[in-house]
């Protein structure tokens, strides 16, 4: 096959033909939460680790922090504004095969933790650039239910308030050089919408924005929108006779229905997810939303392969780090690098045969993280680690490894990535 490509290129030059453009590769997005707060960067543990019930300063019977999740981050509970964490996340995403990060965003208003999420987003931006990743926003319009700023009477009207918030997004993010675009328009996801459900309201909002974004909503595209994105259909687990478990049959039916509907839209974003194991009912914060089993990694492998091979414009992973709902692919004590290795394999198989990353690169990112923590007050060493980070972002693994000698660690080894044939039933039910 390489010889044929060389021959075709030679004939093109010989005959003076214009070479055909390469087939458009499908972008891979990762849905990202920037709302975690933890000492010492923050003065206390944020709600998303505690839910006013759990105590991360305590340890459970396994010697792990008591957090609002069934799963433990490999690096422990962290602060979303921590630069060492942001470097770790963005390098892992780069080497796993992610192209763009979709940040769950509530706007800049100083209510609840929204301003803190905005601050963390600004901290994330330079790390996205260094890792060669793009940014997109997913606006949570339920933020419009929060008390409006007292100094802004116009914010009492939800449409005007949404316009003001999204104009800020236009100024701060949409024109950024690494913002994700579809047909030269900035991509804007809206989670729902849950408050502004009217197509007319969204047309009014979009008409007031410059640049005008390409709007994607959940499951169904609003009239005038660019399209929609899929999401774990946990409501299907509430049907009679399901026992609260989302079956493989129901999941595949939802994905097929989404793909069928997407044929009528200008574009669509397919979504892959590894599992759904929600901690909120145990915390008493909401009702039970059902359970989707991990199936020893097969749920992620199958949904990702489908998202990468269908006719949609983009594929999104839901999520990178929603520990409360258990949908994270970020490395954990339970799964290690397994899901990232699956992403590497399937990107190379279906999107980019020349993708240069490998398991060694992911392990070196984890080693870099430990070195950062081991020498926080050593400027000369931190400068060397900066060079190691640059080498990793450019897939220069030998250069990075020379700067990252092995360290003693108590972290468990990463489980191997599952093969396509691996499909033992998941017995870890809620």
N, C-alpha and C positions, 0 to 999 in steps of 0.2 A: 504493500500500500504506500509506504513512503516513496518508493521508486516511481509509482504512478503519479504522485503529487509533484515530484521533481520534473517528470516528463511533461506534465500538463503546464507547469510554470515555464519550461523551456519553449514549448510550442507557442504559448501566449506571447512571449517576448519576440520569437522569431516572426510571427505573423502580425505583430503590431496590434494585438487585440487588447481591450481593456479587461483586466482580470475581474472575474465575478466576485462580489463581496462575500466574505465568509458567512456561513449560516449564523444567525443571531443566537448567542448562548443565553440560556435562561438564567436570570439573576436569582441567587439564593439569599433570602432575607432571614434574619433572626429577630424574633420579638423579644424586647429587652425591658426590664424593670429597673428603674434607677431610684427606688424609694426606700432602700434599706439604710438604717442608721445603727451605728454600733460604736462603743468606746474603743479606743481613746479619741478618735476623731470627733465623735459626737459626745455630748455630755451624758447621754443615757441611751438605752436600747430603744430603737424605734418600734412602733406598733406592729410593723410587718414581721418582726421577729418574736414579739410577745403576745399580740392580740389581747393584751390585758389579762392574760392567764398564764403564759409560759414565762420562765425565768432563765434566760441564757447564762447567767452567772452560776447557775446550778448545773450539775451533771446528772445524767440518768444512770440506769443500771449498767449501761454499756460504756460509761465514762465519757459520754458525749454531751455537749451543751443542750439544755432543754429549750428548744426553739419551736416556733409555730410551723412545723413541717414534719412529715413522715421521713424526710431525707436530710442528710447532713452535707453541706458543702464541703468539698475536699479541703478547702482552705479555712473552714470554720465560718461561722456567721460574720459578715463583713459590713463595712460602710460603703455605700455607693459613691461617695465622694473621695474615697481613698485612691490616690494615684497609683499605688502599687497594685491594687485590685483592678483598676481600669486598664493598666498595661497588660496584666494577666488575662483579663477577659478578651481584650481586642486582639492580642496575639494568638490566643487559642482559636478565636473565630476565624482569623486570617488563615491559619494553618489547617483548620478543619474544612475550610471551603466556603465560608460565608462571604458574600459580596457586600451586603448592606445591613445595617442595624436599624430596626424599627423601634423607636423609643416610645413607650407608653407615657403620654404627656397630658397634663391637666391645665396647662396655661401658666402664666407668670404670676397670678394673683397671690397675695400673701394670706392665704386661708388654708387651714389644715396643714398638710405638708407640701402643698403645691409649689411654693416658692423654693423649697429645699430641692424638690425634684428638678426644677428649672436650673438651679445652681449646679446640681450634679450633671445635668445635661451639658452645661457650658464647660465643666471640667472634662467631660468625656470627649468633646469635639477634637482637641489636639491629638488624643490617642487614636481616634478613628483615622485621622489624617496620616499619622505615622505608620499605622498598620495597613494603609491603602484601602480602607473601608468607607462605604458611603453611609449617609444618614437619611432616615425618613421619620416622620412623626405619625403617631396614632393618637388622635385627639379624643379624649374621654369627655363627651359632651355632657355626661352626668355632673361634671364640674359646675355646670350652669345651675344646679340645684343648691350649690353652696351659697352662703350669705354673700351678697354683692359688696364690693368695697364701698364704704360709707361716703367716700369723697367722689363717687362717680354715679350720679343719679340715673344716667342713661343705661347703666348696667342692670337696672331692674327689668328691662326688656331683654329676653334671652337672645333674640336675633341680633340686636345691637351689641350685646355683650359678647356673643360669639364672633362677630365681625371685629370687635376691638382686640380680642384675644388672638385671632388668626391673622390680623394685620401685624401684630407683634411677631408671630411666627414667620410671616413673609419678610419682615425686616431682619430678623435675627438668624433665620435658617434657610428659607427657600432659595435665596440667592447665593448661598454658600457654594463654593466650587465643588464640594464633594456631596452635595445633596442629591438624592436619588431622583431621577426624572423618567417619565414615560411620555414619549412623543414630545420631548422638549418642555414638558410641564412638570413642576415639582409634585411628587407623589404624596398625597395626604390620605391616610387611613382615618376613619372615624369608628370608634368602638360602639357599634349600634347602627344608627344613632338611637340613644335611649331617651333623650329629652326632646330634641328637635326632630320629629319624625316626618315632617312635611317636606315633600320635594320642593314646593314653592319657597319654603324658608331657606333651604340650602341653595337654591338658585339665587336668592337675594344675597346670601352670604358670599357665594362664589363670585358673583358679579361685582362685589365690593372689594375684592382682593386683587392685588397686583404684586407679583405675578399670580395669575389664576391657577390654582392647583388642579391636578387630576385626582378626583375624589373616588375613594373605594370604601364601601360600607360592608357590614357583615352579612354574608349569606345571599342577599338580594341587592341588586344595584338600583339605586333611586333613579328616576328619570333625569337625564342630563348628567349623571355621574359617569366616570370612566369605567366603573365596574364594581366588583365586590370581592371580598376575600372570605375564604372558608374558616371555620373555627370548630373546635371539638364539640360535637352535637350532643351535649350531655342530657338535654331534655329527652332524648330518645330512650334513656335509661330509666325514665319514670313511667313508661308504658306498663300496663298491667301484665304481670307474668314475667317481668324482666328481673325481678329481685334487686333492682337498683343498679344492675350491671349493663353497660353498653356492650352489646354483642358485636362480633366481627361482621355478622350479616347486616345489622342495622347501620354500622359504621360505613360499610362499603356501599350500601344503598344511599346514604346521605352524600357520600363523595360522588357517586354516579349522578345523582340528581343535581348536585352543584355544577358538575362539568356539563351536563345537558343544558342547564339554564345559562351557563356562561357563553354558549354559542351565540346568544342574542345580544351580548354586551360588547362594547368596544374592546374590553380587556378583563382579565380576572387574575386573582392571586390564589393559587392552590396552597393548601396548608398541610404540613406534616406534624405529627405530635407523638410523643413516646408513651404516654399514659395519662391518666387523670386520677389522682388520689388526694382528695381534698381534706385539709386539716380544719377548715372553718367549722364544720359541725361539732368536732371535738372541742373547739374553742368556744362554742356557743354563740358565734357571730352570725350564722345564717343556717338555713335548712340544708339538708343533704341533697347534693346535686348529682349523685351517682358516681360510678367507678368504671374506669377503663383500664384494663390490665396491661402491664408492661409486656407480658408474654416473652420474657427473657430476651427482650430487644426486638422482637419480631414486629410489634405494633409500629415502632418507629421505622424499621426497615421497609415495611410494606407501604406505609403512608408516604414516606419520603420518595420511594421509587415511583409511586403513582404521581406524586406532585412534579417530579422531574421529567416524566415522560409523557404527560398529557399535553393538550394544546393551549394551556394557559400561558400568560405572559411571564409570570414570575412564580416562584415557589417560596413559601415562608414556613419557618419552623416556629411552632408555638409550644414551648417558649425556650429562651435561653435560660431564664432564671426565675420562673414563678414557683418558688418553693412551697407556697401555701397550697397551690393546686396540684403540686407534684408533677408539673409538665416540663420541668427543667431538663436540658441536655448538658448544662454546665457540669463538670466533673463533681461527683459526689463520693462519699465513703462507700455507698452501696454499689454504684455502677462504674466508678472510675472513669476512664476515658472511652468506655465502650461506645456510647452514642456518637462521639466525635469521630471515632474510627469508622463507624458506619457511614457517616457523612463524607468522610474522605473517600471511601471506596465508591460510593454511589455518585459523587461528583465526577470522579475520574471515569467511571463507567458510562455515565449518561450525559454529561455536560462538557467536560474538559479532559480529554484523554491525556493531555500533557501537564496536568496539574502536578506540580513538583513536590507537594508536601507528603509527609509520611509519618508513621507513629513516632519516630525518633524526635521529630520537631515538636510534637505536642509534649513529650516528656521533657524536652529541653525548656519549654516555656514553664513547666511546673518547677524545674530546677532553678530557673531564673527567679521565680517568685520566692523560693526559699532563700536564695542568695540575697535578694533585696531585704528580706526580713532579718537576715543574719548580720548585715553590716549597715544598719541605717545611719550611723554617725561617721562613716568613713567616706569622705568625698571622693578620694582617688578611686576607691573600689566601686562606688556608685557610677563614676564616669566609665569605668570598664564595663559595668553592667549596661549602661546606655548603649555602648557599642555592641554588646551581645544582643540587645533588643533589636537594634537596627539590622543586625545580621539575620535574626530570625524572621523579621518582617520581609526580608528579601530572599528567604529560603536558602541562606548560606549556613548550613547546619554545621559544617566542619569548623568554620570560624567561630560560631557561637559556642560550640562545645569546648573549644580551646580556652574560652573565657569563663566556663562554667564547670569547674571540677565537681565531682560527686560530693554530696553532703550526707551526713548521717540523718536519717529521717524515720519517724514512726508512722508515716503514712502507709496505708495498705497498698499493695500492688494493684495496678489496674487490671480488671478482668479483660480477657481477650474479646475482640469484636466478634459478634455472632456470624456464623455463615448463613447463607440463604436457606440452608436446610434445617437450621436450628429452630425448633418450634415447640419446645416442651411447654405444657400449660403453666400459667402463672398461678401459683397457689397462694399468693400473698393478697388475699382479699381483705376488705375492710372489716 
